[in-house]
Amino acid sequence: MDPSIPVTVMEVPRILGGPWHLEIYDTLGSTSDLCLRRAEEGAAEGLAILALKQTQGRGSRGRGWVDPGGNLSMSVLLRPGMDATPIGLWPFIAGLAFHDALAPWLEQGHRLTLKWPNDLLLDGRKVAGILIEGGDGDAGRWLSIGMGANLRVAPVIEGRDLACMAQGGPVPEVGKVARAVLTMLDVWIARYASDGFAPVRAAWLERGHPVGTPIRVMARGGMVHGTFDGIGEDGLLHLRTPDGVRRVSTGEVLLGG
């Protein structure tokens, strides 16, 4: 079968605008790469690309995303207008959607939390991540949100302690998970559109690592130690250090002092 042809195409209703157009492929190199190419070719907003297996997935900070199969690898295309949501706020909107789609399948005693800016942790171990990219083309501005979750298998990567959702309870088939993610993404996009960032920020803090959590941030200039002091109205991380509160716009957060 031609890998460039989806094996299934379905529509998922949305609150705002037309439905999500979900294309499901057996195998792709990278859902994000295909989403970006389709964006540059003029594809409409609402395109969602799901790969049942991804061989060259991309994560944040230039890392690869390992997908041994049986997990969620999906990218969606949005076309924000000129007065668009700042790209720095999208990790919170997408993170809430991802969290709220996955959490209902966990059994009692397990906890899913958000880690700034774009990771999900299951009982303290990374289980999912988000990659957000944007650009301009002949068809206008575009935004790609890549979402990867270890559903049934946690890849073995030296130096990293990863989890999969199956360790917290039975996981449905990947297409059902994908549809749940798209539905919750639409819910949080609509909430932001109607009420702004304040309720998104509040909901993220409820689901994120608690204020006061010891963290280390690998940012420009090296590692900085402190405690989590919340996030600002602009989405920046507030890191409390002995020298006061430092505002962090980018960096890798490691839990623990």
Rosetta blueprint (number, residue, H / E / L):
1 M L
2 D L
3 P L
4 S L
5 I L
6 P L
7 V L
8 T E
9 V E
10 M E
11 E E
12 V E
13 P L
14 R L
15 I L
16 L L
17 G L
18 G L
19 P L
20 W E
21 H E
22 L E
23 E E
24 I E
25 Y E
26 D E
27 T E
28 L E
29 G L
30 S L
31 T H
32 S H
33 D H
34 L H
35 C H
36 L H
37 R H
38 R H
39 A H
40 E H
41 E L
42 G L
43 A L
44 A L
45 E L
46 G L
47 L E
48 A E
49 I E
50 L E
51 A E
52 L E
53 K E
54 Q E
55 T L
56 Q L
57 G E
58 R E
59 G L
60 S H
61 R H
62 G H
63 R L
64 G E
65 W E
66 V L
67 D L
68 P L
69 G L
70 G L
71 N L
72 L E
73 S E
74 M E
75 S E
76 V E
77 L E
78 L E
79 R L
80 P L
81 G L
82 M L
83 D L
84 A L
85 T L
86 P L
87 I H
88 G H
89 L H
90 W H
91 P H
92 F H
93 I H
94 A H
95 G H
96 L H
97 A H
98 F H
99 H H
100 D H
101 A H
102 L H
103 A H
104 P H
105 W H
106 L L
107 E L
108 Q L
109 G L
110 H L
111 R L
112 L E
113 T E
114 L E
115 K E
116 W L
117 P L
118 N L
119 D E
120 L E
121 L E
122 L E
123 D L
124 G L
125 R E
126 K E
127 V E
128 A E
129 G E
130 I E
131 L E
132 I E
133 E E
134 G E
135 G E
136 D E
137 G E
138 D L
139 A L
140 G E
141 R E
142 W E
143 L E
144 S E
145 I E
146 G E
147 M E
148 G E
149 A E
150 N L
151 L L
152 R L
153 V L
154 A L
155 P L
156 V L
157 I L
158 E L
159 G L
160 R L
161 D L
162 L E
163 A L
164 C L
165 M H
166 A H
167 Q H
168 G H
169 G L
170 P L
171 V L
172 P L
173 E L
174 V H
175 G H
176 K H
177 V H
178 A H
179 R H
180 A H
181 V H
182 L H
183 T H
184 M H
185 L H
186 D H
187 V H
188 W H
189 I H
190 A H
191 R H
192 Y H
193 A H
194 S H
195 D H
196 G L
197 F H
198 A H
199 P H
200 V H
201 R H
202 A H
203 A H
204 W H
205 L H
206 E H
207 R H
208 G E
209 H L
210 P L
211 V L
212 G L
213 T L
214 P E
215 I E
216 R E
217 V E
218 M E
219 A E
220 R L
221 G L
222 G E
223 M E
224 V E
225 H E
226 G E
227 T E
228 F E
229 D E
230 G E
231 I E
232 G L
233 E L
234 D L
235 G L
236 L L
237 L E
238 H E
239 L E
240 R E
241 T E
242 P L
243 D L
244 G E
245 V E
246 R E
247 R E
248 V E
249 S L
250 T L
251 G L
252 E E
253 V E
254 L E
255 L E
256 G L
257 G L
